[in-house]
Amino acid sequence: THAAGVVISRDPLIEHVPLQRPSKGDEDSIPTTQFAMEQVAKIGLLKMDFLGLSNLTILQRAVELIKATSGEAIDIVHIADGDEKTMEMLGKGETFGVFQLESAGMRRYVQDLQPTNISDLCAMVALYRPGPMQQIPRFIDSKHGKIAVSYPHPDLAQVLDETYGVIVYQDQVLLIAQRFAGYSLGQADIMRKAMGKKKAEIMVEERGRFVAGAMAKGYSEEDATAVFDLIEPFAGYAFNKAHSWSYGNIAYQMPGDIPLRAGGDGRLPVPGWTDEFAWTGFIPFEELPYTLNPEEGYIATANNQVHPADYPYLITTDWD
């Protein structure tokens, strides 16, 4: 089973696959298939992964609060890339509550990286996982010119230029196979999946096909073998670029630097917010004392600043 995997069929699922309820026996709970995802796919059912992110709700509420207090309508989808204050905040390691960037290890790497654009964040999201993590120091040093950007072969510079010569995305593996060994993108994806399964007999077959294709395009057997050896370990664990960019964009949208002001009484009721709010952030000393009014969805502070009661760390104040 997969925590976010949803199996879809035009007919009742019970006609195609055995189902079971969770062991707790809740009759209203969602059943799970008794087939693993590979078998579900083989019999023709569609499995989709739907990820529910509370961060999207956070962003929506922040936009609503900004609109309610300042009248400014923020288009969260079309924020200009490379905002200096946002990148400065991230570069300082102020990533508490920022999607994908708030763990201690990631915070340290983001400080070392000193990101300047969304592309940097997307690459870091893709690299910060077992396996690719060993490439993070090289990625950072190459970005800052501490080491020269290098490529496994000069002809692959165009594919790897965006990531300073480091293979970061699944898409790059496919493009390398296409450019270097003459694969179609469909054939390259089949190769990538085979690499991910790490079956010895399949790997021998794929290696021979890749080397033969590269030699047919005029490359030496030595170069072809070296490139295959380079992409093989990446194929099994690399993120696809669309996934990384979706995550990286959400991470970029979350830091804020917008002062919010309430009415004359310092109160900002937000109709419709009926959740149970919890104090999950902090307020700078300059803003103490504060009053917490979760029933009305706001925090009013001594200098008349207003924050969402449930996620106050989303919005910081420009003290200048």
N, C-alpha and C positions, 0 to 999 in steps of 0.2 A: 504494500500500500504506500501511498504518498500523501503527506499531510495536506497537499493542495490539489491532488489529482482528482478530477471529476470525469467520470466515464459517461459518454453521451451515446444514445441510440435512438433511432426513429421508433423502435418498438419497445415495449416494456423490457427492461434489462433481464428480468427473470427468464425470458424466453431464450436468452443467449448465454447467460453466465450465472453460476450459482452465487447467491448473495448471503451475507451473514450480518447480524447486528453486533454491535460492540458487546463485550463480555459482561458489561454492567447491566445489560438486559433492558435498557430504556427503549420502549416501543416507539417513541417519537424521534429517536436518534436516526441519523442517516446511515443506511447500510453500506457495507463495503463489499467489493467483489472478492471471491475466493480464488480468483486467478490473479497472478502477478501481472505487472504492466506489459511484459513481453507477450504473454499469452492473450491478453486483452486486445493488443494491437493485431496479433496474427489472425484472430477470428473476425477482424474487420470493424471493431468498435473504436470510437474516437476518444482519446484521453487528452484532456486539456488541464493545464495547471493554472489555477486562478489564485493569485496572491492578494490577500487583503491586507493593506498597509494602513495602520492608524496614522502614519505620517501624512497621508493625503487628507485626512480629516483635520489634522493640525494645520496644514496649509490653508485649507478652506476657511477655517475659523479665523486664522490670522488675517486673511484677505477681508473677511466680513467685518472684523473689528476695526481694521484700518479704514474701511469705507464708512463705518458708523461714526468714527471719531474725527476723521479728517476730511471726509468727503472724497478722498482720492480712490479711484478704482484701479486696482493693481491687476494687470494681466500677467498672471503667474507663469503662463506658458511662454511668453515672449519677452522675458527679462534679458536685457543685453548681456552678452558674454563678457567675462573679465571684469566685473564690477570691482573697483579697487578696494572699497571698504569690506566687501564680502571676502575677497581673497586675503586681505590683511587679517581679518578675523580668523579665517581658517589657518593661515600661516602661523598665527600665535597659538594654535592648538585649542582655540575656543570652539570646540565641536560638541559640547554637551547637548544632547538631544538632536544632533544632526544625523540624519539617516545615513547609515553605513560608516560614519566617520567617528563615532564616539567611543570606541574601545580604546584602551590605553595604547595598544600596539599601533593601531591605525592613527591615533592622534600624534604619536611620535613620528611616524613616517610622513604625515601631512606637514608637520612642522619642518622636517628635513626637506620635503619637496618644495615648499613655498609655491603652491599652485598659482598659476596666472590665468587659467582658462578652464572651461568645462572639460575639455579633452584630458587635461591632467587628472582631474577627479575621476573620470570614467576609467582611465587606465589604472589608477590606484585601486579602484573597486575591483577590477578584474584581476589584478596581481595579488591582492591581499587574501590569499587562500593557500592551503597546502600545495606545495609544488612551485607555483609561480612566485611565491614570496622571495625565493632566493634571487630573483631577478630585480627586486625592488632597488637595492643599492646601486646597481648598474644603471637602472632607469633614471634615478635621481641624479647620479653623478654625470650622466650623459646630458641631462637637461641643463645642468649648471656649468657644463664645459670642463668639469674636472677630469673627465676621460674623453677621448675622442669617440664619436659615434662610429661604429663599425657594423658591417653587414656580412652575413655568411657568404655572399657572393655579390659583386657590384650590380648585377642585373636585378637584385631583389631590393635595391635601395628605395624604389618607388613604393613598394609594398610596406616597407618597415620604417620609412622616414618619419611618419607621424608619431611613432613610439620609440624614436631614438635608437633604432636597430634591434630593439627587443621584441620578440614575438609575444604579443599580449592576448590577441583575440583568435577565436576559432576561424574567423573569416580570413585572417592572414595565412593560416595553414592552407586553406582552400586556394587562395590566390597564388601562393608559392607553388603548389602542385600544378596549377593551371599554367603559370608563366614558365616554370622551370622544367616541367616534365610533360607538358602538353595535355594534361587532364582536362576534361570538361568540368564545370563546377559540380555537376551531379556525380561524376566519377570521383572527384576529390572528396565530396562529402561521404561517399561510401568508404573511401580509404580512411577518412578521419574516424568514422564509427568503428571500423575494424581495428584501428590503432587503440581506441578506447577500450576495447574488449581484451586486448593484450593476449591474444591467442597466438602461440608460437608459429603454428603452421600457416595461419593467415598472414602474420607479419613477414614471413619469408617470401610468400607470394607477392605481397604488396611492395616489399623492398625491390624485388626483381622487376616488377612492372614500373616502378618509379625510376629506377636506374636506367632501364631500357628506354623509357620515354625521354629522359633527360639526354641520354647519349644520342638519340635520334634528332634532338634539337641542337646537337653540336657541343654539348658539355662533356667533360671528361668523366670517366667512371669514378675517379677519386672525388671530384667535386659533387657529383650526384649522390654518392654514398654519404659524404659529409653533411649535405643539406638534409637528406632523409634522416640521418641520425639526430639532427638538430630539431626537426619538427616532430619526430615520433613521440617524445615525452610530453610535448605540449598538447597534442591532439586529444588526449584523454581528459584533461582537466581545464583547458582554456574556456573562458566565458565567450559566448558569442557577443558581437559588438552591440547589437540592438539591446540586449539585456543590460550590458554595462552602461550604455548611454542612458537608458531609462533610469537606472539607479543613480548614476552620476548627476543627472539633471535634477532629480528630487533632492539630492544632497546639496546642490548649488542653490536651490530655491529656498531652503530652510533657514539659513542665517538671515537675520534682519537688523536694520539700523534705522528704524522709523519712529520718531517721537509721537506718542499718541496723547491727545488731550481730551479731557472730559468736559462736561458743562460746568457751570459756575459752582455747583454743589459738589463737584468732584465725583459724581456718580454716573455710571454708564450701564443702565439695564440693557440686557441683550435678550429680547423676547425669543422664546423657542429653545433656549438652551436649558434643558431639563436634566442633563447628565449629573451624576454625582461627581463634583469636582474634587480634586485632591491637590495638595501643595507638592509640586514636583520640581520646582526650580528654586531660584534665589533672586533676591533684589539687592542691588548695590547699596552700600552703607549710606550713600548720599540720599537715597530715597526713603530711608526709614524715618519715622514710623510709617507703617502701611496699614490699611484696613482690608481685610479679606471678606468679600461678600459673594460666596459661591452660588447662592441662590439666584443672584442676578448676573452671574457670569463675568465678574470683573474684579480687579484689584486696584484700588485707588491709593496712591502714595502721597507723601508729604508735599512733593513738588508738583502735584496735580498731574502726574503721569498715570496712565491706565494700562493695564496688562490683562490678557486673558487669565482667568482664575485657574484654569487647568494646565496651561502650558506657558507660564510667564517667561521662561527662558527664550522663547522664540523671538522676542522683540526687545532690543536694547535701546538705550537712550543716547542720543547725540548730545553730549554735555556742552559742546561748544555753542 
